């Protein structure tokens, strides 16, 4: 899956799960531009993990500020094929 496809999925999740109605661009800040509070950030993280079958660990989450950051982390996890650990 490439960056464009990942961005498309994130965009769909933002529209259906978070009520975002505009276009989604990689440079957009999750908190400032998308106005995601802690509950919405958690909702996005859970939906991303479920859709892509990946686990976001605290180190990943700490480095995610923008939509592009999220796309990069997802792409990296998909190419590495890391499994979730309970």
Backbone atoms as SQL, in Angstrom:
CREATE TABLE atoms (id INTEGER PRIMARY KEY, chain TEXT, resi INTEGER, resn TEXT, atom TEXT, x REAL, y REAL, z REAL);
INSERT INTO atoms VALUES
  (1, 'A', 1, 'UNK', 'N', 0.848, -1.168, 0.000),
  (2, 'A', 1, 'UNK', 'CA', 0.000, 0.000, 0.000),
  (3, 'A', 1, 'UNK', 'C', 0.897, 1.235, 0.000),
  (4, 'A', 2, 'UNK', 'N', 0.622, 2.190, -0.886),
  (5, 'A', 2, 'UNK', 'CA', 1.467, 3.377, -0.974),
  (6, 'A', 2, 'UNK', 'C', 0.890, 4.534, -0.146),
  (7, 'A', 3, 'UNK', 'N', 1.652, 5.628, -0.081),
  (8, 'A', 3, 'UNK', 'CA', 1.259, 6.778, 0.743),
  (9, 'A', 3, 'UNK', 'C', -0.097, 7.340, 0.339),
  (10, 'A', 4, 'UNK', 'N', -0.359, 7.416, -0.947),
  (11, 'A', 4, 'UNK', 'CA', -1.629, 7.951, -1.431),
  (12, 'A', 4, 'UNK', 'C', -2.813, 7.094, -0.981),
  (13, 'A', 5, 'UNK', 'N', -2.639, 5.790, -1.050),
  (14, 'A', 5, 'UNK', 'CA', -3.704, 4.878, -0.616),
  (15, 'A', 5, 'UNK', 'C', -3.925, 4.975, 0.891),
  (16, 'A', 6, 'UNK', 'N', -2.843, 5.065, 1.644),
  (17, 'A', 6, 'UNK', 'CA', -2.943, 5.198, 3.095),
  (18, 'A', 6, 'UNK', 'C', -3.652, 6.507, 3.450),
  (19, 'A', 7, 'UNK', 'N', -3.277, 7.587, 2.772),
  (20, 'A', 7, 'UNK', 'CA', -3.921, 8.878, 3.011),
  (21, 'A', 7, 'UNK', 'C', -5.418, 8.794, 2.709),
  (22, 'A', 8, 'UNK', 'N', -5.777, 8.076, 1.650),
  (23, 'A', 8, 'UNK', 'CA', -7.188, 7.902, 1.311),
  (24, 'A', 8, 'UNK', 'C', -7.962, 7.186, 2.407),
  (25, 'A', 9, 'UNK', 'N', -7.360, 6.169, 2.996),
  (26, 'A', 9, 'UNK', 'CA', -8.009, 5.435, 4.087),
  (27, 'A', 9, 'UNK', 'C', -8.143, 6.330, 5.313),
  (28, 'A', 10, 'UNK', 'N', -7.093, 7.070, 5.650),
  (29, 'A', 10, 'UNK', 'CA', -7.155, 7.972, 6.799),
  (30, 'A', 10, 'UNK', 'C', -8.229, 9.032, 6.579),
  (31, 'A', 11, 'UNK', 'N', -8.306, 9.533, 5.362),
  (32, 'A', 11, 'UNK', 'CA', -9.328, 10.519, 5.023),
  (33, 'A', 11, 'UNK', 'C', -10.728, 9.944, 5.229),
  (34, 'A', 12, 'UNK', 'N', -10.934, 8.722, 4.770),
  (35, 'A', 12, 'UNK', 'CA', -12.231, 8.065, 4.941),
  (36, 'A', 12, 'UNK', 'C', -12.550, 7.860, 6.417),
  (37, 'A', 13, 'UNK', 'N', -11.559, 7.433, 7.194),
  (38, 'A', 13, 'UNK', 'CA', -11.765, 7.252, 8.632),
  (39, 'A', 13, 'UNK', 'C', -12.092, 8.585, 9.311),
  (40, 'A', 14, 'UNK', 'N', -11.400, 9.650, 8.916),
  (41, 'A', 14, 'UNK', 'CA', -11.656, 10.972, 9.497),
  (42, 'A', 14, 'UNK', 'C', -13.076, 11.425, 9.178),
  (43, 'A', 15, 'UNK', 'N', -13.544, 11.130, 7.988),
  (44, 'A', 15, 'UNK', 'CA', -14.904, 11.528, 7.601),
  (45, 'A', 15, 'UNK', 'C', -15.954, 10.703, 8.338),
  (46, 'A', 16, 'UNK', 'N', -15.775, 9.390, 8.364),
  (47, 'A', 16, 'UNK', 'CA', -16.815, 8.526, 8.934),
  (48, 'A', 16, 'UNK', 'C', -16.765, 8.441, 10.453),
  (49, 'A', 17, 'UNK', 'N', -15.580, 8.458, 11.039),
  (50, 'A', 17, 'UNK', 'CA', -15.463, 8.255, 12.485),
  (51, 'A', 17, 'UNK', 'C', -15.326, 9.549, 13.285),
  (52, 'A', 18, 'UNK', 'N', -14.837, 10.610, 12.634),
  (53, 'A', 18, 'UNK', 'CA', -14.559, 11.845, 13.365),
  (54, 'A', 18, 'UNK', 'C', -15.393, 13.032, 12.901),
  (55, 'A', 19, 'UNK', 'N', -16.150, 12.844, 11.842),
  (56, 'A', 19, 'UNK', 'CA', -16.991, 13.923, 11.342),
  (57, 'A', 19, 'UNK', 'C', -16.243, 15.007, 10.585),
  (58, 'A', 20, 'UNK', 'N', -15.014, 14.723, 10.136),
  (59, 'A', 20, 'UNK', 'CA', -14.245, 15.698, 9.364),
  (60, 'A', 20, 'UNK', 'C', -14.875, 15.848, 7.996),
  (61, 'A', 21, 'UNK', 'N', -15.071, 17.078, 7.540),
  (62, 'A', 21, 'UNK', 'CA', -15.794, 17.273, 6.287),
  (63, 'A', 21, 'UNK', 'C', -14.950, 17.844, 5.158),
  (64, 'A', 22, 'UNK', 'N', -13.737, 18.234, 5.421),
  (65, 'A', 22, 'UNK', 'CA', -12.914, 18.838, 4.371),
  (66, 'A', 22, 'UNK', 'C', -11.895, 17.878, 3.807),
  (67, 'A', 23, 'UNK', 'N', -11.071, 18.375, 2.886),
  (68, 'A', 23, 'UNK', 'CA', -9.997, 17.549, 2.347),
  (69, 'A', 23, 'UNK', 'C', -8.935, 17.325, 3.415),
  (70, 'A', 24, 'UNK', 'N', -8.203, 16.260, 3.268),
  (71, 'A', 24, 'UNK', 'CA', -7.144, 15.924, 4.214),
  (72, 'A', 24, 'UNK', 'C', -5.815, 15.988, 3.478),
  (73, 'A', 25, 'UNK', 'N', -4.903, 16.797, 3.986),
  (74, 'A', 25, 'UNK', 'CA', -3.591, 16.979, 3.368),
  (75, 'A', 25, 'UNK', 'C', -2.502, 16.533, 4.340),
  (76, 'A', 26, 'UNK', 'N', -1.381, 15.996, 3.843),
  (77, 'A', 26, 'UNK', 'CA', -0.313, 15.500, 4.716),
  (78, 'A', 26, 'UNK', 'C', 0.224, 16.536, 5.704),
  (79, 'A', 27, 'UNK', 'N', 0.251, 17.801, 5.309),
  (80, 'A', 27, 'UNK', 'CA', 0.830, 18.826, 6.186),
  (81, 'A', 27, 'UNK', 'C', -0.114, 19.278, 7.298),
  (82, 'A', 28, 'UNK', 'N', -1.334, 18.800, 7.307),
  (83, 'A', 28, 'UNK', 'CA', -2.304, 19.224, 8.311),
  (84, 'A', 28, 'UNK', 'C', -1.957, 18.645, 9.686),
  (85, 'A', 29, 'UNK', 'N', -1.992, 19.525, 10.696),
  (86, 'A', 29, 'UNK', 'CA', -1.739, 19.130, 12.074),
  (87, 'A', 29, 'UNK', 'C', -3.004, 18.486, 12.649),
  (88, 'A', 30, 'UNK', 'N', -2.832, 17.357, 13.326),
  (89, 'A', 30, 'UNK', 'CA', -3.986, 16.624, 13.850),
  (90, 'A', 30, 'UNK', 'C', -4.753, 17.418, 14.896),
  (91, 'A', 31, 'UNK', 'N', -4.050, 18.161, 15.748),
  (92, 'A', 31, 'UNK', 'CA', -4.719, 18.905, 16.813),
  (93, 'A', 31, 'UNK', 'C', -5.148, 20.291, 16.329),
  (94, 'A', 32, 'UNK', 'N', -4.221, 21.014, 15.723),
  (95, 'A', 32, 'UNK', 'CA', -4.514, 22.383, 15.312),
  (96, 'A', 32, 'UNK', 'C', -5.482, 22.466, 14.131),
  (97, 'A', 33, 'UNK', 'N', -5.189, 21.737, 13.063),
  (98, 'A', 33, 'UNK', 'CA', -5.998, 21.840, 11.850),
  (99, 'A', 33, 'UNK', 'C', -7.262, 20.988, 11.892),
  (100, 'A', 34, 'UNK', 'N', -7.124, 19.763, 12.380),
  (101, 'A', 34, 'UNK', 'CA', -8.290, 18.876, 12.432),
  (102, 'A', 34, 'UNK', 'C', -9.071, 19.025, 13.733),
  (103, 'A', 35, 'UNK', 'N', -8.501, 19.751, 14.675),
  (104, 'A', 35, 'UNK', 'CA', -9.126, 20.018, 15.967),
  (105, 'A', 35, 'UNK', 'C', -9.521, 18.736, 16.693),
  (106, 'A', 36, 'UNK', 'N', -8.588, 17.779, 16.708),
  (107, 'A', 36, 'UNK', 'CA', -8.841, 16.521, 17.391),
  (108, 'A', 36, 'UNK', 'C', -8.435, 16.647, 18.861),
  (109, 'A', 37, 'UNK', 'N', -9.377, 16.378, 19.755),
  (110, 'A', 37, 'UNK', 'CA', -9.061, 16.343, 21.173),
  (111, 'A', 37, 'UNK', 'C', -8.561, 14.940, 21.516),
  (112, 'A', 38, 'UNK', 'N', -8.281, 14.688, 22.775),
  (113, 'A', 38, 'UNK', 'CA', -7.701, 13.400, 23.159),
  (114, 'A', 38, 'UNK', 'C', -8.612, 12.228, 22.822),
  (115, 'A', 39, 'UNK', 'N', -9.906, 12.392, 22.970),
  (116, 'A', 39, 'UNK', 'CA', -10.839, 11.308, 22.647),
  (117, 'A', 39, 'UNK', 'C', -10.856, 11.024, 21.143),
  (118, 'A', 40, 'UNK', 'N', -10.848, 12.065, 20.341),
  (119, 'A', 40, 'UNK', 'CA', -10.848, 11.872, 18.887),
  (120, 'A', 40, 'UNK', 'C', -9.515, 11.298, 18.401),
  (121, 'A', 41, 'UNK', 'N', -8.409, 11.709, 19.039),
  (122, 'A', 41, 'UNK', 'CA', -7.113, 11.125, 18.687),
  (123, 'A', 41, 'UNK', 'C', -7.101, 9.633, 18.991),
  (124, 'A', 42, 'UNK', 'N', -7.660, 9.264, 20.140),
  (125, 'A', 42, 'UNK', 'CA', -7.743, 7.853, 20.504),
  (126, 'A', 42, 'UNK', 'C', -8.639, 7.100, 19.517),
  (127, 'A', 43, 'UNK', 'N', -9.760, 7.691, 19.151),
  (128, 'A', 43, 'UNK', 'CA', -10.667, 7.078, 18.175),
  (129, 'A', 43, 'UNK', 'C', -9.951, 6.853, 16.850),
  (130, 'A', 44, 'UNK', 'N', -9.201, 7.854, 16.400),
  (131, 'A', 44, 'UNK', 'CA', -8.452, 7.719, 15.147),
  (132, 'A', 44, 'UNK', 'C', -7.405, 6.609, 15.267),
  (133, 'A', 45, 'UNK', 'N', -6.675, 6.587, 16.379),
  (134, 'A', 45, 'UNK', 'CA', -5.631, 5.568, 16.571),
  (135, 'A', 45, 'UNK', 'C', -6.227, 4.161, 16.553),
  (136, 'A', 46, 'UNK', 'N', -7.322, 3.959, 17.246),
  (137, 'A', 46, 'UNK', 'CA', -7.957, 2.637, 17.293),
  (138, 'A', 46, 'UNK', 'C', -8.447, 2.222, 15.913),
  (139, 'A', 47, 'UNK', 'N', -9.055, 3.144, 15.196),
  (140, 'A', 47, 'UNK', 'CA', -9.550, 2.819, 13.862),
  (141, 'A', 47, 'UNK', 'C', -8.413, 2.546, 12.882),
  (142, 'A', 48, 'UNK', 'N', -7.318, 3.274, 13.008),
  (143, 'A', 48, 'UNK', 'CA', -6.146, 3.026, 12.164),
  (144, 'A', 48, 'UNK', 'C', -5.581, 1.636, 12.467),
  (145, 'A', 49, 'UNK', 'N', -5.431, 1.317, 13.756),
  (146, 'A', 49, 'UNK', 'CA', -4.914, 0.003, 14.129),
  (147, 'A', 49, 'UNK', 'C', -5.812, -1.108, 13.601),
  (148, 'A', 50, 'UNK', 'N', -7.113, -0.950, 13.750),
  (149, 'A', 50, 'UNK', 'CA', -8.050, -1.985, 13.290),
  (150, 'A', 50, 'UNK', 'C', -8.036, -2.126, 11.772),
  (151, 'A', 51, 'UNK', 'N', -8.053, -1.020, 11.067),
  (152, 'A', 51, 'UNK', 'CA', -8.114, -1.087, 9.605),
  (153, 'A', 51, 'UNK', 'C', -6.839, -1.688, 9.019),
  (154, 'A', 52, 'UNK', 'N', -5.690, -1.204, 9.475),
  (155, 'A', 52, 'UNK', 'CA', -4.415, -1.633, 8.891),
  (156, 'A', 52, 'UNK', 'C', -3.825, -2.861, 9.577),
  (157, 'A', 53, 'UNK', 'N', -4.469, -3.310, 10.654),
  (158, 'A', 53, 'UNK', 'CA', -3.973, -4.462, 11.416),
  (159, 'A', 53, 'UNK', 'C', -2.542, -4.245, 11.900),
  (160, 'A', 54, 'UNK', 'N', -2.325, -3.071, 12.496),
  (161, 'A', 54, 'UNK', 'CA', -1.031, -2.712, 13.066),
  (162, 'A', 54, 'UNK', 'C', -1.247, -2.284, 14.513),
  (163, 'A', 55, 'UNK', 'N', -0.168, -2.162, 15.247),
  (164, 'A', 55, 'UNK', 'CA', -0.220, -1.624, 16.607),
  (165, 'A', 55, 'UNK', 'C', 0.648, -0.374, 16.666),
  (166, 'A', 56, 'UNK', 'N', 0.064, 0.701, 17.144),
  (167, 'A', 56, 'UNK', 'CA', 0.814, 1.929, 17.358),
  (168, 'A', 56, 'UNK', 'C', 1.296, 1.922, 18.801),
  (169, 'A', 57, 'UNK', 'N', 2.609, 1.957, 18.995),
  (170, 'A', 57, 'UNK', 'CA', 3.113, 1.969, 20.362),
  (171, 'A', 57, 'UNK', 'C', 3.327, 3.418, 20.808),
  (172, 'A', 58, 'UNK', 'N', 3.543, 3.640, 22.093),
  (173, 'A', 58, 'UNK', 'CA', 3.694, 5.015, 22.598),
  (174, 'A', 58, 'UNK', 'C', 4.788, 5.818, 21.891),
  (175, 'A', 59, 'UNK', 'N', 5.874, 5.164, 21.488),
  (176, 'A', 59, 'UNK', 'CA', 6.931, 5.881, 20.764),
  (177, 'A', 59, 'UNK', 'C', 6.436, 6.377, 19.413),
  (178, 'A', 60, 'UNK', 'N', 5.625, 5.555, 18.739),
  (179, 'A', 60, 'UNK', 'CA', 5.034, 5.974, 17.466),
  (180, 'A', 60, 'UNK', 'C', 4.132, 7.180, 17.684),
  (181, 'A', 61, 'UNK', 'N', 3.249, 7.065, 18.659),
  (182, 'A', 61, 'UNK', 'CA', 2.255, 8.102, 18.910),
  (183, 'A', 61, 'UNK', 'C', 2.897, 9.431, 19.294),
  (184, 'A', 62, 'UNK', 'N', 4.016, 9.371, 20.021),
  (185, 'A', 62, 'UNK', 'CA', 4.696, 10.595, 20.440),
  (186, 'A', 62, 'UNK', 'C', 5.233, 11.392, 19.250),
  (187, 'A', 63, 'UNK', 'N', 5.565, 10.716, 18.169),
  (188, 'A', 63, 'UNK', 'CA', 6.120, 11.381, 16.999),
  (189, 'A', 63, 'UNK', 'C', 5.104, 11.780, 15.946),
  (190, 'A', 64, 'UNK', 'N', 3.828, 11.499, 16.193),
  (191, 'A', 64, 'UNK', 'CA', 2.798, 11.801, 15.204),
  (192, 'A', 64, 'UNK', 'C', 2.145, 13.134, 15.543),
  (193, 'A', 65, 'UNK', 'N', 2.407, 14.119, 14.718),
  (194, 'A', 65, 'UNK', 'CA', 1.807, 15.446, 14.891),
  (195, 'A', 65, 'UNK', 'C', 0.896, 15.801, 13.713),
  (196, 'A', 66, 'UNK', 'N', 1.273, 15.334, 12.525),
  (197, 'A', 66, 'UNK', 'CA', 0.527, 15.707, 11.325),
  (198, 'A', 66, 'UNK', 'C', -0.045, 14.467, 10.650),
  (199, 'A', 67, 'UNK', 'N', -0.907, 14.697, 9.695),
  (200, 'A', 67, 'UNK', 'CA', -1.463, 13.606, 8.896),
  (201, 'A', 67, 'UNK', 'C', -0.321, 12.879, 8.187),
  (202, 'A', 68, 'UNK', 'N', 0.639, 13.620, 7.671),
  (203, 'A', 68, 'UNK', 'CA', 1.789, 13.020, 6.992),
  (204, 'A', 68, 'UNK', 'C', 2.612, 12.133, 7.915),
  (205, 'A', 69, 'UNK', 'N', 2.763, 12.565, 9.182),
  (206, 'A', 69, 'UNK', 'CA', 3.474, 11.734, 10.160),
  (207, 'A', 69, 'UNK', 'C', 2.755, 10.402, 10.341),
  (208, 'A', 70, 'UNK', 'N', 1.438, 10.463, 10.441),
  (209, 'A', 70, 'UNK', 'CA', 0.644, 9.246, 10.612),
  (210, 'A', 70, 'UNK', 'C', 0.782, 8.335, 9.400),
  (211, 'A', 71, 'UNK', 'N', 0.728, 8.908, 8.213),
  (212, 'A', 71, 'UNK', 'CA', 0.902, 8.131, 6.981),
  (213, 'A', 71, 'UNK', 'C', 2.260, 7.432, 6.996),
  (214, 'A', 72, 'UNK', 'N', 3.318, 8.157, 7.374),
  (215, 'A', 72, 'UNK', 'CA', 4.669, 7.586, 7.389),
  (216, 'A', 72, 'UNK', 'C', 4.788, 6.425, 8.371),
  (217, 'A', 73, 'UNK', 'N', 4.217, 6.592, 9.560),
  (218, 'A', 73, 'UNK', 'CA', 4.276, 5.527, 10.565),
  (219, 'A', 73, 'UNK', 'C', 3.533, 4.295, 10.063),
  (220, 'A', 74, 'UNK', 'N', 2.355, 4.490, 9.490),
  (221, 'A', 74, 'UNK', 'CA', 1.574, 3.362, 8.970),
  (222, 'A', 74, 'UNK', 'C', 2.345, 2.659, 7.863),
  (223, 'A', 75, 'UNK', 'N', 2.891, 3.429, 6.923),
  (224, 'A', 75, 'UNK', 'CA', 3.631, 2.838, 5.812),
  (225, 'A', 75, 'UNK', 'C', 4.828, 2.044, 6.328),
  (226, 'A', 76, 'UNK', 'N', 5.530, 2.598, 7.295),
  (227, 'A', 76, 'UNK', 'CA', 6.685, 1.912, 7.877),
  (228, 'A', 76, 'UNK', 'C', 6.265, 0.597, 8.538),
  (229, 'A', 77, 'UNK', 'N', 5.191, 0.632, 9.295),
  (230, 'A', 77, 'UNK', 'CA', 4.716, -0.586, 9.970),
  (231, 'A', 77, 'UNK', 'C', 4.248, -1.623, 8.960),
  (232, 'A', 78, 'UNK', 'N', 3.602, -1.195, 7.897),
  (233, 'A', 78, 'UNK', 'CA', 3.118, -2.139, 6.880),
  (234, 'A', 78, 'UNK', 'C', 4.278, -2.794, 6.135),
  (235, 'A', 79, 'UNK', 'N', 5.320, -2.020, 5.843),
  (236, 'A', 79, 'UNK', 'CA', 6.446, -2.591, 5.105),
  (237, 'A', 79, 'UNK', 'C', 7.299, -3.493, 5.992),
  (238, 'A', 80, 'UNK', 'N', 7.368, -3.177, 7.289),
  (239, 'A', 80, 'UNK', 'CA', 8.119, -4.031, 8.232),
  (240, 'A', 80, 'UNK', 'C', 7.347, -5.282, 8.598),
  (241, 'A', 81, 'UNK', 'N', 6.040, -5.213, 8.513),
  (242, 'A', 81, 'UNK', 'CA', 5.226, -6.382, 8.841),
  (243, 'A', 81, 'UNK', 'C', 5.285, -6.760, 10.310),
  (244, 'A', 82, 'UNK', 'N', 5.425, -5.763, 11.176),
  (245, 'A', 82, 'UNK', 'CA', 5.498, -6.076, 12.604),
  (246, 'A', 82, 'UNK', 'C', 4.147, -6.507, 13.135),
  (247, 'A', 83, 'UNK', 'N', 4.194, -7.454, 14.020),
  (248, 'A', 83, 'UNK', 'CA', 2.969, -7.971, 14.640),
  (249, 'A', 83, 'UNK', 'C', 2.711, -7.240, 15.942),
  (250, 'A', 84, 'UNK', 'N', 1.475, -7.219, 16.337),
  (251, 'A', 84, 'UNK', 'CA', 1.103, -6.621, 17.616),
  (252, 'A', 84, 'UNK', 'C', 1.436, -7.583, 18.735),
  (253, 'A', 85, 'UNK', 'N', 1.915, -7.020, 19.827),
  (254, 'A', 85, 'UNK', 'CA', 2.173, -7.852, 20.998),
  (255, 'A', 85, 'UNK', 'C', 1.247, -7.418, 22.118),
  (256, 'A', 86, 'UNK', 'N', 0.634, -8.368, 22.781),
  (257, 'A', 86, 'UNK', 'CA', -0.312, -8.004, 23.848),
  (258, 'A', 86, 'UNK', 'C', 0.380, -7.423, 25.050);
